[in-house]
Amino acid sequence: MYVLESFYETTPRDQVGAAVRSLVAFDSIICVDPAVLLRAAEVYETDRIDFAEAYLVACAETTGIGRVVSFDRSIDRVSTVERIEPPPVSSGRSAPAPYQHGR
């Protein structure tokens, strides 16, 4: 999606969505869950949100969770899921200890 959007800056979303649907339909391309990709393309086109967020929406819908934790308020445009605002990170928190192999 990023390549299609950045290379073809003037390409309408419906043409980018059609290109994704065409790629998913190729027998030589294996998709883990083509239905999620197709739904993400649909959300991308109709709700006009970035594809990454559209993919999160599609995953939340298909799993039945119906919620997405995100700072991106564009997800609020999608009526099928609820966006949950992550809590603010306080500046008083210390960073987690780095992983040490073997401990």
Buried (B, 14 or more C-beta within 10 A) or exposed (E): BEEBBEEEEEEEBEEBBBBBBEBBEEEEEEEEEBEBBBBBBBBBBBBEBBBBBBBBBBBBBEEEEEEBEBEEEBBBBBEEBBBEEEEEEEEEEEEEEEEEEEE
